[in-house]
Amino acid sequence: MKTIGDVAAELGVEAHVLRHWEHVGALTVDRDGNGYRIYDDRAIDQARTVLKLRRVGLSLPEVIAAMLPKKSTAHAIVTAKIAALENEIIHRQEAITFLQHTADCRHRYLDDCPDCASFVRET
């Protein structure tokens, strides 16, 4: 059994973050006879899962849905996030390509470069 401070330090988050996760329903934590939160292995593992899902880009509502026992709900949330991340990768690669060209462009002004102009016209 660990305290909220112990778990927060172990996970590298602030205690208020764990309280918030509990408040919104992403984390279930038992209480002792005095009302203090006590984190058993199950609660710590659940907090680790919430943290990992947050770090890969899921919002708290998405985390809650992804952690529901119904596999189809979790699957839908995760596959939607995968599609969004893949789309983000495409956009970031396009940005890198454009910026690399502008860094290497021999034209003094980007408006003078036909390649830059074609990049700009792409949306």
C-alpha positions in Angstrom: 0.0 0.0 0.0 1.3 3.4 -0.9 0.2 7.0 -0.4 -0.8 9.4 -3.1 2.6 11.2 -2.6 4.5 8.0 -3.0 2.6 7.0 -6.2 2.9 10.6 -7.6 6.7 10.5 -7.1 7.0 7.0 -8.6 5.0 8.0 -11.7 6.6 11.5 -12.1 3.3 13.4 -11.8 1.9 15.7 -9.2 -0.6 14.4 -6.6 -3.3 16.7 -7.9 -3.1 14.9 -11.3 -3.9 11.6 -9.6 -6.8 13.3 -7.7 -8.1 14.7 -11.0 -7.9 11.3 -12.7 -9.9 9.8 -9.8 -12.4 12.7 -9.9 -13.2 12.2 -13.6 -13.4 8.4 -13.3 -10.1 7.4 -15.0 -8.7 6.0 -11.7 -10.3 4.1 -8.8 -8.6 4.3 -5.5 -9.6 2.8 -2.2 -9.6 4.8 1.1 -8.5 3.8 4.6 -10.6 4.3 7.7 -9.5 7.9 7.9 -10.5 8.7 4.3 -6.9 8.8 3.0 -6.3 7.4 -0.4 -4.4 4.1 -0.4 -2.9 2.8 -3.6 -2.6 -1.0 -3.9 -0.9 -2.7 -6.8 -4.1 -2.7 -8.8 -4.5 1.1 -8.4 -0.9 1.7 -9.2 -1.1 -0.4 -12.4 -4.3 1.5 -13.3 -2.5 4.8 -12.8 0.4 3.6 -14.9 -2.1 2.7 -17.7 -3.8 6.1 -17.5 -0.4 7.8 -17.7 0.8 5.8 -20.6 -2.4 6.4 -22.5 -2.2 10.1 -21.8 1.5 10.2 -23.0 0.5 8.6 -26.3 -2.0 11.3 -26.9 -5.4 10.1 -25.6 -7.5 12.7 -23.8 -9.0 11.8 -20.4 -12.4 11.0 -21.9 -10.6 8.7 -24.5 -8.6 7.1 -21.7 -11.7 6.4 -19.7 -13.4 4.9 -22.8 -10.3 2.9 -23.7 -10.2 1.4 -20.2 -13.8 0.2 -20.2 -14.3 -3.5 -20.0 -16.1 -3.5 -23.4 -13.4 -4.4 -25.9 -15.2 -2.9 -28.9 -15.3 0.6 -27.3 -11.6 0.5 -26.4 -10.8 -0.8 -29.9 -12.7 2.1 -31.6 -10.9 4.7 -29.4 -7.5 3.2 -30.1 -7.9 2.8 -33.8 -9.2 6.3 -34.2 -6.1 7.6 -32.3 -3.9 5.5 -34.5 -5.4 7.1 -37.6 -5.0 10.6 -36.1 -1.4 9.9 -35.3 -0.7 8.6 -38.8 -2.3 11.7 -40.2 -0.1 13.9 -38.0 3.0 12.0 -39.1 2.1 12.8 -42.7 1.6 16.5 -42.0 4.8 16.7 -40.0 6.8 15.0 -42.8 5.3 17.5 -45.3 6.4 20.3 -42.9 9.9 18.9 -42.7 10.1 18.6 -46.5 9.0 22.2 -46.9 11.2 23.6 -44.2 14.2 21.6 -45.5 13.6 23.0 -49.0 13.4 26.6 -47.7 16.6 26.1 -45.7 18.4 24.8 -48.8 16.7 27.1 -51.3 19.1 29.1 -53.5 16.5 31.9 -54.0 16.9 35.0 -51.9 13.1 35.3 -51.4 10.9 32.3 -51.1 8.3 34.0 -53.4 10.9 33.8 -56.2 11.2 30.0 -56.0 8.8 28.0 -58.1 9.2 25.0 -55.8 8.4 27.0 -52.7 5.4 28.4 -54.5 4.1 24.9 -55.3 4.6 23.9 -51.6 2.6 26.9 -50.5 -0.3 26.1 -53.0 -0.6 22.6 -51.4 -3.0 22.4 -48.5 
